[in-house]
């Protein structure tokens, strides 16, 4: 494992905002602290559309999981950078389609591990592990991944609103590529991340989040970067879009009040 990776720890420092807890606050959750709330409110001053963006991103995740389970028969899901449990988690959506669906959540935040394990204590088809998603071998050789995920059968590999937490120096495209290499043809990659075509927004938000989270951040990128992450896959319709436009259930999806940045992504079939 590269020395540049942040070492895993079971210590929770509530004075330093975390991306997972900031997202939890945006979603109306209770697993956050004053530092997370203050940082989120400051972020909202800079990019006011962030709250609706977060809601739409979560809805995208639910739709993708349901569609992959219902329409494509996917019964295995590996969710990189899963964040804190909220309503309609991946396993809940997938297991409504088929209770035998198997889900592994991956996050390096110890509070995610604690809350996730409490939630999943009685669910033998689901697990949460503490790991660095950049360390592909550690993730895919983890005993819980080996127990639940049959790599001879199609898998949905999820990188939903998380690649912006990986800096360019750590090669996020390589992280996606290595994970895709672990699963067979007929599997799917789900990727979205925060993007802006405005250089000032990219730089300003990236610098703010990097400073606020004590370096636990990556890059706000451009749409072309997300296309690069899914290179070599066959994109499902409607391709790469602002995520509220990916196969919406109705025309009543919340609209962002402004578009300084968006969640941009889609789903690609492997092989």
C-alpha positions, 0 to 999 in steps of 0.5 A, spaced: 500 500 500 502 506 497 505 510 503 501 516 501 494 513 503 491 515 509 492 510 514 486 507 517 484 508 524 479 507 529 479 514 532 474 519 530 476 526 531 469 530 531 473 537 530 475 535 523 469 535 518 469 529 514 466 528 507 461 522 510 458 526 516 457 533 511 453 529 506 449 526 512 448 533 515 446 535 507 441 529 507 438 531 514 441 525 518 443 526 525 450 522 525 454 529 524 458 534 529 458 542 530 464 542 525 461 538 520 455 542 520 459 549 520 463 546 514 457 544 510 454 551 511 460 555 509 460 550 503 453 552 501 455 559 501 460 558 496 455 553 492 448 554 494 446 548 490 449 543 494 443 540 498 439 539 492 445 536 488 446 531 494 438 529 494 439 528 487 445 524 487 442 519 493 436 518 488 440 516 482 443 511 487 437 508 488 434 508 481 441 505 479 441 499 484 433 498 483 434 498 475 440 493 475 437 488 480 430 488 476 432 489 469 439 486 468 439 481 474 444 483 478 445 480 485 452 483 487 453 490 489 460 493 492 459 500 494 466 504 494 466 510 499 459 508 501 458 513 507 454 513 513 447 509 512 441 513 510 434 511 508 434 506 502 441 504 502 444 499 497 442 493 500 435 495 502 433 497 495 437 491 492 434 486 497 427 489 496 428 486 489 431 479 491 432 478 498 438 474 496 442 480 493 449 481 497 452 487 498 459 490 501 460 497 503 467 500 503 469 506 507 475 508 511 471 512 516 471 509 522 464 512 524 461 509 518 464 502 520 461 503 527 454 505 524 454 500 518 455 494 523 450 496 527 445 496 522 447 490 518 448 486 525 442 481 523 443 481 515 448 475 513 447 478 506 450 484 507 457 487 510 461 493 511 468 493 511 473 499 513 478 499 507 481 504 503 478 504 496 485 505 493 488 499 495 484 494 490 488 488 493 486 489 500 479 490 498 477 484 494 481 480 498 478 482 505 474 476 508 467 479 507 468 480 500 470 473 499 465 471 503 459 475 499 462 476 492 462 471 487 467 474 482 465 468 477 458 472 477 456 479 474 457 484 480 455 492 480 461 496 482 459 502 485 463 509 485 458 514 487 460 521 489 466 518 491 472 519 486 472 527 487 475 524 494 481 521 491 486 526 488 489 526 481 496 524 484 493 517 486 490 516 479 482 515 480 482 512 473 486 507 475 482 505 482 476 504 477 480 500 472 483 495 477 476 494 480 473 493 474 478 488 472 476 484 478 469 482 476 467 478 469 464 481 463 457 482 464 458 486 470 457 494 471 461 500 473 457 506 476 460 512 476 458 519 478 462 525 481 462 532 482 464 536 476 464 543 474 466 546 467 468 553 471 475 553 473 474 558 479 469 553 482 473 547 481 479 551 484 475 554 490 471 548 492 477 543 491 481 548 496 476 549 501 474 542 501 482 540 502 483 545 507 476 543 511 477 536 511 485 536 513 487 533 506 481 528 506 479 530 499 481 530 491 479 534 486 472 537 483 473 535 476 470 536 469 465 532 465 471 529 460 474 526 466 468 522 468 468 519 461 475 517 462 473 513 468 468 509 464 472 508 458 472 501 455 465 500 458 458 500 454 454 506 457 447 504 458 442 509 456 442 515 457 449 515 457 453 520 461 448 526 464 447 530 470 444 525 475 437 527 476 436 526 468 439 518 469 432 514 467 428 519 472 422 516 475 418 522 473 418 529 471 418 531 478 425 531 480 428 537 484 431 542 480 438 545 482 437 552 484 443 553 480 449 549 476 455 552 479 457 544 480 453 538 478 453 530 480 455 527 473 455 520 471 452 514 468 453 506 468 457 502 463 457 495 462 463 491 462 465 486 457 
